[in-house]
Amino acid sequence: MRLFIAGLRSIIYFILQIIITPPYALIVLASYPLSPLKRYYVISGWAHMMLFFSRVICGVNYCVLGAENIPRKPAIILSKHQSAWETLAFQKIFPPQAWVLKKELLYIPFFGWGLAMTSPIAINRSLGRAALKQIIKQGKDRLEKGLWVVVFPEGTRIDPGKKGKYGIGGALLATRTGVSVVPVAHNAGILWGKNSFIKFPGTITVSIGELIDPVGMDANELNDKVEEWIELEMNRICDKGIT
């Protein structure tokens, strides 16, 4: 019965998403003349709506631990990636941001078009060093424009209880710019799994760690420190949220 109800709710959510997204995409396209920061607020309105509907229709709530660790000036977020949920929620939890993401995402109709207007750092991961140089160059540009930079070090969504290899791109950006890092752990995958149509009701826990100053550290040292904190915190919150 739980699966049936969750499935029915997810269908309603999906239908609303289909209805809302195309006309909202037109609003996003109309915002093109605005500055990147102002345009971001228009575009993120869609994410806020989807987050609202996920709560009222699917019963997916969330709580934030460590909100006091969010600094006032732009920072680099290095976060666990389990679900599509955090790509919505981070737009409400954190200040305006640009994401490091796979270039292929920009080709998705409507969603990708809007994503392309958020000033993302769209990379081809197969390019190796060239991709790292792009992250540093464009990441510095986004930070100077007042945008935060969001990096998922594992590069792709990872199932709960598993761990991927932490890429060095985000840590390298931090050590090259001197901009502080905000480590983030969450358990969204428990309720909203990767590639899963069904969203289960419950409360997702988002844990924000203390700010890490990269000054005096090399990229590998910083990356290891972030990985250690995130994985320890994942062990602590992994079973929370199930109803």
C-alpha positions as CSV (number, residue, x, y, z in Angstrom):
1,M,0.0,0.0,0.0
2,R,2.8,2.4,0.8
3,L,4.4,1.8,-2.6
4,F,1.0,2.3,-4.3
5,I,0.3,5.6,-2.6
6,A,3.9,6.9,-3.2
7,G,3.5,5.9,-6.8
8,L,0.2,7.7,-7.2
9,R,1.6,10.8,-5.6
10,S,4.7,10.7,-7.9
11,I,2.4,10.5,-11.0
12,I,0.6,13.6,-9.9
13,Y,3.9,15.4,-9.3
14,F,5.1,14.3,-12.7
15,I,2.0,15.6,-14.5
16,L,2.3,18.9,-12.8
17,Q,5.9,19.1,-13.8
18,I,5.0,18.5,-17.4
19,I,2.3,21.2,-17.3
20,I,4.4,23.8,-15.6
21,T,7.8,23.4,-17.2
22,P,7.2,24.4,-20.9
23,P,5.5,27.8,-20.1
24,Y,8.0,28.5,-17.3
25,A,10.8,27.9,-19.9
26,L,9.4,30.8,-21.9
27,I,9.6,33.0,-18.8
28,V,13.2,31.9,-18.3
29,L,14.1,32.7,-22.0
30,A,12.6,36.1,-21.6
31,S,14.9,36.8,-18.6
32,Y,18.0,36.5,-20.8
33,P,18.7,40.3,-21.0
34,L,19.0,40.4,-17.2
35,S,22.3,40.1,-15.3
36,P,23.4,36.6,-14.3
37,L,22.4,37.2,-10.7
38,K,18.9,38.6,-11.5
39,R,18.4,35.9,-14.1
40,Y,19.2,33.3,-11.5
41,Y,16.4,34.4,-9.2
42,V,13.9,34.0,-12.1
43,I,15.2,30.6,-13.1
44,S,15.3,29.3,-9.5
45,G,11.6,30.0,-9.2
46,W,10.9,26.8,-11.0
47,A,13.1,24.8,-8.6
48,H,11.2,26.4,-5.6
49,M,7.9,25.4,-7.1
50,M,9.0,21.8,-7.7
51,L,10.4,21.6,-4.2
52,F,7.0,22.9,-2.9
53,F,5.1,20.3,-4.9
54,S,7.4,17.5,-3.8
55,R,6.5,18.4,-0.2
56,V,2.7,18.9,-0.5
57,I,2.1,16.1,-3.0
58,C,4.8,13.5,-2.4
59,G,5.4,14.3,1.3
60,V,9.1,14.9,0.9
61,N,10.2,17.3,3.6
62,Y,13.7,18.3,4.7
63,C,15.6,19.7,7.7
64,V,18.9,21.5,7.6
65,L,21.7,20.9,10.2
66,G,24.5,23.5,10.5
67,A,22.7,26.3,8.7
68,E,24.8,28.7,10.8
69,N,27.9,27.5,8.9
70,I,26.7,29.2,5.7
71,P,28.9,32.3,5.1
72,R,27.7,35.6,3.8
73,K,30.2,35.8,1.0
74,P,30.4,33.4,-2.0
75,A,32.0,30.0,-1.2
76,I,32.5,26.6,-2.9
77,I,30.1,23.9,-2.0
78,L,31.4,20.3,-2.2
79,S,28.5,18.0,-1.7
80,K,27.4,14.4,-1.8
81,H,25.2,13.7,-4.8
82,Q,22.5,11.0,-4.5
83,S,19.4,12.4,-6.2
84,A,17.8,15.1,-8.4
85,W,16.3,16.5,-5.2
86,E,19.4,18.4,-4.0
87,T,19.6,20.2,-7.4
88,L,16.3,21.7,-6.4
89,A,16.8,22.1,-2.7
90,F,20.2,23.8,-2.9
91,Q,18.7,26.6,-4.8
92,K,16.6,27.4,-1.7
93,I,19.1,26.5,1.0
94,F,22.1,28.4,-0.4
95,P,22.6,31.8,-2.0
96,P,22.7,32.1,-5.9
97,Q,25.0,29.5,-7.3
98,A,26.5,28.0,-10.5
99,W,27.0,24.3,-10.8
100,V,29.8,22.2,-12.3
101,L,27.9,19.7,-14.4
102,K,28.1,17.4,-17.4
103,K,27.7,19.3,-20.7
104,E,25.1,16.8,-21.9
105,L,22.6,18.0,-19.4
106,L,22.3,21.3,-21.4
107,Y,20.8,19.4,-24.3
108,I,17.7,18.2,-22.3
109,P,14.6,20.1,-23.7
110,F,13.3,22.9,-21.5
111,F,15.2,21.8,-18.4
112,G,18.6,22.0,-20.1
113,W,17.8,25.3,-21.8
114,G,17.0,26.9,-18.4
115,L,20.1,25.3,-16.9
116,A,22.2,26.8,-19.6
117,M,21.1,30.3,-18.5
118,T,22.2,29.8,-14.9
119,S,25.9,30.4,-15.8
120,P,26.9,26.7,-15.2
121,I,30.4,25.4,-15.7
122,A,29.5,22.7,-18.2
123,I,32.4,20.3,-18.7
124,N,33.3,17.3,-20.7
125,R,34.7,15.0,-18.1
126,S,36.6,12.9,-20.6
127,L,38.9,15.9,-21.3
128,G,40.8,15.5,-18.1
129,R,43.2,18.3,-17.5
130,A,41.3,20.6,-19.9
131,A,38.2,20.1,-17.8
132,L,40.1,21.0,-14.6
133,K,41.4,24.2,-16.3
134,Q,37.9,25.1,-17.3
135,I,36.6,24.6,-13.7
136,I,39.3,26.9,-12.4
137,K,38.9,29.6,-15.0
138,Q,35.1,29.7,-15.1
139,G,34.8,29.0,-11.4
140,K,36.9,32.0,-10.6
141,D,34.7,34.1,-12.9
142,R,31.5,32.9,-11.3
143,L,32.8,33.6,-7.8
144,E,33.9,37.1,-8.8
145,K,30.3,37.7,-10.1
146,G,28.9,36.9,-6.7
147,L,27.8,33.4,-7.4
148,W,28.6,30.4,-5.3
149,V,30.0,27.3,-7.1
150,V,28.5,23.9,-6.4
151,V,30.6,20.8,-7.1
152,F,29.7,17.2,-6.7
153,P,33.2,15.7,-6.2
154,E,32.0,12.1,-7.0
155,G,30.9,13.4,-10.4
156,T,27.6,11.5,-10.5
157,R,24.8,10.3,-8.3
158,I,25.8,7.6,-5.8
159,D,23.4,5.2,-4.1
160,P,23.0,5.5,-0.3
161,G,25.6,3.5,1.5
162,K,28.1,3.6,-1.4
163,K,31.0,5.9,-2.1
164,G,32.5,7.1,-5.4
165,K,36.0,8.5,-6.1
166,Y,36.3,12.1,-5.1
167,G,37.5,14.2,-8.0
168,I,39.9,17.0,-7.3
169,G,38.3,19.8,-9.3
170,G,36.4,21.6,-6.5
171,A,39.4,21.4,-4.1
172,L,41.7,22.7,-6.9
173,L,39.4,25.7,-7.5
174,A,39.4,26.5,-3.8
175,T,43.2,26.3,-3.4
176,R,43.8,28.4,-6.5
177,T,41.3,31.1,-5.5
178,G,41.6,31.0,-1.7
179,V,37.8,30.8,-1.5
180,S,36.5,28.7,1.5
181,V,34.8,25.4,1.1
182,V,31.4,24.4,2.5
183,P,31.1,20.5,2.8
184,V,27.6,19.1,2.6
185,A,26.2,15.7,3.4
186,H,22.6,14.6,2.9
187,N,20.5,11.4,2.6
188,A,18.1,12.4,-0.2
189,G,18.7,9.1,-2.0
190,I,16.8,7.2,0.7
191,L,13.5,8.9,-0.3
192,W,14.2,10.1,-3.9
193,G,16.6,7.6,-5.5
194,K,18.7,8.2,-8.5
195,N,16.7,7.4,-11.7
196,S,13.7,6.6,-9.5
197,F,10.3,7.8,-10.6
198,I,8.8,7.2,-7.1
199,K,9.4,9.6,-4.3
200,F,8.7,8.3,-0.8
201,P,7.4,10.5,2.0
202,G,9.7,11.4,4.8
203,T,12.3,14.0,5.9
204,I,15.6,14.4,4.2
205,T,18.5,15.5,6.4
206,V,20.9,18.1,4.9
207,S,24.0,18.6,7.1
208,I,26.3,21.6,6.4
209,G,29.8,21.3,7.8
210,E,32.0,24.1,9.2
211,L,33.7,26.3,6.7
212,I,37.1,25.0,5.5
213,D,39.8,27.7,4.7
214,P,42.0,26.3,1.9
215,V,44.9,28.6,2.7
216,G,48.0,26.6,3.4
217,M,46.6,23.4,2.0
218,D,47.2,21.7,-1.3
219,A,44.3,20.4,-3.3
220,N,44.8,16.7,-2.3
221,E,44.9,17.6,1.4
222,L,41.8,19.7,1.1
223,N,40.0,17.0,-0.9
224,D,40.8,14.4,1.6
225,K,39.6,16.5,4.5
226,V,36.3,17.2,2.7
227,E,35.8,13.5,1.8
228,E,36.5,12.4,5.4
229,W,34.0,14.8,6.8
230,I,31.3,14.0,4.3
231,E,31.6,10.2,4.6
232,L,31.6,10.3,8.4
233,E,28.6,12.5,8.4
234,M,26.8,10.3,5.9
235,N,27.3,7.4,8.3
236,R,25.6,9.5,11.0
237,I,22.6,10.6,9.0
238,C,22.1,7.7,6.6
239,D,19.2,6.0,8.4
240,K,17.3,9.2,9.1
241,G,14.2,10.3,7.2
242,I,12.5,6.9,6.6
243,T,8.8,6.9,7.5
